[in-house]
Amino acid sequence: MQLSTAIRSHRDALAYLFGRIDYERTAKIPYRSRTFKLDRMRDLLARLGNPESALKIVHVAGTKGKGSTSSMLAGALTAAGYHTGLYTSPHLERLEERLMIDGEMCSEDELVDLVRRVQSVVTELDHESNADEGETGPTYFEITTAMALLHFAGQKVDTAVLEVGLGGRLDSTNVCNPLVSVITSISFDHMRQLGNTLTAIAGEKAGILKPGVPVVSGVLNEEPREVIRQRAKQLDCPLKQLGEDFDFSYRSPNVIDYRSWDAKREPLRDARVGLIGKHQAANAAVALATLDVLAAGDWNVPEKAARHGLANVVCPARVECLSTKPTIIVDAAHNAASVEALVEVLLELETATPGKSEDSRRTLVFATSLDKDAEAMLRFLLPQFDRVVFTRYMNNPRAVEPADLLKIAERFAAEGNGSPPQFEVFDDSQAAATHAHGQLGENDLLCVTGSFFIAAELRTLLRGSQRQDH
């Protein structure tokens, strides 16, 4: 149990939050009803006055794409004139990134005030849980979720877009009764927590569905698609599915055409998406379908606002290009499906600039977490690079040891027929990035990926390196 201390400053507020149980920073996440408890979250919110009851919510889950889709939705709603909250996780550089209203982070003073407001209630729950063997008080994610809901209710937002943290069924955000539920995609990730089959993972994601609440699904694989279909049928939820009720045409790395068979909106042609890649085009289509559902419920989101939300979306570390000479890309891909999407974008960019690729070297800086499928990710990545630097992020105990990543890569190299990339190992992530960056030529490419945490640690460093070079 964390002792209650006075919150006098922003530093105190962060220390208080980071002192809580934090499953984003735990090597083994015990995803079960005894640990991830909606009853505990409901109790916390009830003692705070049930701020969620005052909010009109769009709830977004998915293995990948949920952050991008949430940001597109929030941007479009803000452009349409709605005062819009956005709750996402994890953050890259500042905790305040998780609590956005109309594209602006909450301020340090607002964060301090929110922590002060929840502290006494959390202390009550800590004392009660301490008296009940095997129970714990509210976790870091539960507290930040409650803070977001308090913030949005206090600022009287017209709507709030909530991104699920982990899974869906037992996630802290799943206490809401939304206007629409969204599932962007389903693939293998967090298997230790959610299950080893797509059916099991889909069951956890479909846990966000509520009786009678419309559902938008971007899931294409038939196995999880059927799980969502059946769950929607059981709960009498109107269901819109990608490829059946709406679809898109991928025109270029960031331009799509969108069409829906049952919406009032005319087909949207030549819509620019601010994030590159076909996977982001699919996310954009899911966002547009969600806006169609809201429009059917008398929310007015004109075409101009929808286009603005797609074109101006800002999602750091989603195939984020920090530089073009040399090309430096930071991506938070952390499972096989997201890595595969990253590779597709890299190949597409290479095709778009064939002259540059002829004399360029491609370097990968890779680190990942213990609960991720490193082998599956590296099978996609290794053939695409001339040099691979294995490292670990420094501020989270979930990191895989670089030497263990090297063993996997060397085993793959022994199995292959082609020339393997050059492998290097650095225990310090900043040293790894500095070393890799120092060897880049103007036509070379450097890609950092494998985890949100490695993206967060190296993004600022690499941006600074580019500014110094120029």
N, C-alpha and C positions, 0 to 999 in steps of 0.2 A: 504494500500500500504506500502511495506517495504522500509524504507529509504536506499539509497545506502551508504555503508560504505567501507572503504579501507580494502582489504583482505591482511593482512600482514603475517598471520600464518595459520597453519592447524586448530587451534581452531577457528580463524575468519571464515575460509571457512565452517566449520561445523555449526557454529552459523548462518551464512548467509543462508545455506540450510535449517536448521531446523526452521528458522524463516518464511519460506514460508508456504502457505496453503498446508496442508498435509493430504490427505484423508485416509492414512494408520493409522492416529492417530485421526480420527474424529469419534465421536459416531454415527452420521448419515451421510452416504455417499450419497450425492444427485446426483446419476448417471443419468444424462440427458444431452442432447446435449448443453444446455446453460452453463453447468458447465464443462463437459468433452468435449472439443472442439478440433476437429482435425484441424480446420482452425487456431486456436491459435498456435497449435503445428507446423503446416506447416509454419506459419509466423515466429515463433522462429527459425526454421531450415533454412529458406530462408535467414534470416539476418545473420546466421552463415555460410552461403556458401553452404547449402544443403549437409552436410557431408554424409547423408544416400545414396545419389545418387552414391557415389563412392564404396559402399559396396555390396557384394554378401551375401544375408541374408537368414537364415533359421528362420522362424517365428513360435513360439510354443505357443499354447493356450490350455486350458483345465481346468476343475474344480479341478482335482488333478492329480499329476504326471508330470506336465509341467516342474517343476524345475529339477526333477530327469532326465527326458528325455532329457532336454536341456543340462544337465551336461554330460550325456553319449555321446550325439552327439558331443559336443565340445571336449571331451576327445579322441574320435575316430578320429576326423578330425586332431587334434594336433598330435596324434600318426602316422597318415598317412603322416605327413610332412607339413600340412597346418598351416599357422600362423592364429590362430583362436581366435576371441573375443567371450566372453560370458557375456550377460547382464541378471541378475536375480534380483528378489526382493521377499520379503523384505530381509534385511541383519540380521544376528544374533548378531554379535559383533562389526563389523566395516563397515562403509558405503562403504569402498573400496571393500568389498566383491562383490558388485554389478557389478563392472567393472573388468573383468578378461581377461587376454590374455595368452593363452597356460598354463592355470592353475595357473597363478600368479596374485594376486591382483595388481591394480594400486597403486603406491606409494603415500605417503602423499604429496610429492612435486608435483607429477603429478595431484593429486586431487586439490591442491591449484591453480595450473596453469589453470586447466579446469574451476574452479569457476571464476577466474579472466577473462577468455575469454568470459564467458556467461554473466557476471554481467552487462556490459554496455547495451547489447541488452535487457536483462530482464528489466532493468531500463526504457528503451525506451517504452517497451510494458506496463509497469506499469503506466507510465504517460498517455499513450494513453487510457488505460482501465479506468483510473480514470476520464477521460473526458467523458466517455460513461457510463451512469448510468446502473447499473446491470451487468457490465462486471468486470472481474478480470484479473490480470496479470498471468503469467505462474505459475503453481503449482510446488511443490517440485518434484513430479514424472515426470512432463514434463521436468523440468530442469535437473534432473539426467539422464533421457533418452537422452536428447540432449548432455549432457556431455559424455555419453557412446558412442554415435555415433561419436562425435568429437574425442574421444580417439582412437576408432578403426580406423577411417579414417586417423588420424595423424600417427598411428603406422603401417599403410598400411597392415592391416590384409588381408588374402586371403578370409576369410569368417567370418561372425558374426552370432551367434545364439542369438536371442532375445526372451526372455520369456515375454509373455503378463502379465501385472499387474492385471487388473480387467476386466472381460468380454472379449472384443475383438473388437467389432465394434467401440467403442468410446475410446479405449485405446490409450495412447500416442504412443505406438510402431506401431500402425496400419497405419502409414504414409509410411511404406516401401513397396517396390515391390519385394517380396522375390523370391528365387529360388524354394522354396517349403513351403507350409503352413502345419502345423501339429496341430491336435486337439487330445489330449491324451485321454480324458474321459469327460463325462458330467454327473453330478449328482446335487443334490440340495445344493446350497451355494449362498450367496449374493442375496437371493430371493427378498429383498427389492429393490435392484438395477436392477437385471436382469430378474425378473419375477418369478411367483409362479408355473410354469409348466416347465417340461423338454423341451417342444417345444419352449417356450419363451427363456429359457437359451441357448438352442442350436442355436437359431436365433442370439443371441448376439455373441456366440463363432464363428459361421459361418461367422460373419461379417469380419473376417480376410481374407476370400477367395478373390482372385484377378483373373480377367479374364485370362483363359488359364494357370494359375499357378498350377502345380500338388499339390494334397492334400493327406496327409496320416492321417487316422483316426483310433484311438483305441477305438472308441465308440461302445458298444455292445447293449445297450438298443435300441429297434427298433424305439421308438418314436423320440428321438433326432437323431438317425442314419438316419432316413428318411429325416429330415430337412437338414442335411448335404448333403445327396445324391441329393436332389432336388436343393439345392443351387449350388452344384458343376456342376450339369447338366445345370442350367441357365447360368453359367459363363464359360461353356465349359472347366472345370478343370478336367484333368485326376485324378481319385480317386482310392486310395488303401485303403481297409478296413480290419481291423482285423477280422479274421474268414471267410473272403471271398476271399481275395487276398493274405493274409499272416496269419500265425498262429504260435503258440508255444506250446511246451509241458513243463509242470512244473515238473522238476525232483526232486528238493529238495529246502530247503529255499533259495538257491542262485545258482542253476544250471538249465539251460534251453536248449532245442533243438528248433531251429528256422527254418522255411521253408517258401518259397515264391513261388507262382505258376507262376509268370511271370517275375522273376528276373534272371539276369545272375548268381547270386551267388548260389553256391551249398548249400544244407541244412547245417546249422551250428549246430554241435552237441557238447554237453557237454560244453556249453558256461557259464563261471562263471560270476555271477552278484555281484558286490560289495555291493549291498543293498539287504536286505533279505525280503522275502515275495512274494506271488503270484502277488500282485499288482505291485511290482517292476519288476517282470518277464514280465508282460504285457507292462510296460514302456520300457523295454529293447527291446521287439519285435517291438514296434512302432519306437524306435530309429534305429533298424536294417532295417526296411522297409524304413525309411527316407534315410538312407545311400544307399539303393538300388536305390531310385529315383535319388539321386545325381550321383550314378555310371552310370545310364542311360544317364546322361548329361555330361559324360566324366570326372567326378571326380573320382580319383583313390583312393579308400579306401580298401586296402587289408584285407583279413580275420584277419591277425595278429593285424592290427590296430583296427578293429571292436571289437575283443575280448579284446584288451587292454582298449578301451573306456568303455566297460561294467564292466570289472573286477576291474578297478582302479577308478571308479567313487567315488567322495567324496561329499556327501550331508549331512552336519550336521543336526541333529534333524529330520532325516527320519528314524524312528525306530533305532536310534543310541544307541548302547550299550556302556556305559561308563565303565562298570565293570561287572564281572561275579561272584564274591564272595564278597558281594552280587551282584545280577543282578540289574543294574540300567539302565533304558531305558528312553531316552528323544525323544519325537516324536511331530512334529508340527501339528498333525491331528486337524482339526478345522471344520469338518462337519461330518455328519453321515456316508458317504461313506468312508472317510479316517479313521474314528474311527473304523468302521467295519473291514477294512483292518488291522489296528493295532491289534485288538482283534484276528483275524485269525493268525497273526504272533505269538502273545503271546501263543496261544493254541498250535501252531506248535512247538514252543520252549519247551513248557512244555512236550509235547509228546516225544520230542527228548531226554529229561532228566527226565524220570519218577521217578527215585529214589529221585531226588532233590525235586520234587514237593510234595512228601508225607508229609514232615515236614516243608514246607515253608509257610510263610505268604506273601500275596500280598497287597501292599499299592499303592494307586493312589493319586497323587497330581494333582488337576484339577483346571484350570481357563480358562475362555473363554471370547469372545467379545459379546457386546450387539446385534450385527447384525447376530449372529450365532444361530443355532438351538440347544440350550443346552439340551433341553428335549430329542431330538433324539439321541444325543451323549451319554447322561447318561443312556438311556435305554440299549444301547450296553455295556457300561462300568461297571455299578454297579454290575451286577452278577459275574463279573470276579475277584472282589477284596474283601479282608477281612476288609480292612480299607480304608476310603476315606477322604482325607484332601482337603477341599475347600479353595481356596484363590483367590487372584486377582494379576495381574501384576501391578507394581508400577509406570511405566513410560509411561502409555498410558491411556487416559480417556475413552477408549472404553470398559474397563473391566466390567464384570457383578459383582455385589456385592456378596461376598461369602455367605452371609445370604440368598440371593435369590436362589443361587444354592442349598443350604441346604434344602430350602422349596420344591424344585422340587424333590430332592432325598427322602425326608421324605414322600412325597406323593406317590412316586413309591414304597417305602418300605411298606406303608400301603396297597397297592394294591396287593403285592406279597404274595406268600405262603411260600417261603423259609426264612431262616434267613438273614436279611439285614446286610450289612457291618457296621462297626463302623464308625460314622461320626464325623469329627472335622472341625473347622473353624478357619482360621487365616487370618487376614486382611493384613498381611505382607508376601509376597511370600517367602522371604529369611528365615524368621522365620518358615514358614510352611515346607520348604525343610529341614532345619536344624533339626527340630523336627522329621520329618519322617525318615530322614537318621539316626538319633541317636538311633532309636528303631529297626534298621535292624539287623537281624542275618545273618550269613554267607550264609545260604540257601534261604534267603528271596529275594523278588523282589520289586523294587520301580519303578514306571512308572510315568513320568511327561508328561502331554499332555493337549490338549484343545485349543491351540493357538500357533502361531509362537512366540508371545510375551512372554508367560510364558516359552517356551522352551529357548528363548534367555536369559531371566533373570536368569534361574536356571542352565543352562548347565555349565557355568563356575564355579559356586559355587560348584556343585556336583563333577565336575572333581577335583577341589581343595581338597574337602573332602576326595576323594579316595586316592589322593597322600599323604595326611597327615596320613591316616590310615595305609599306607604301609611304 
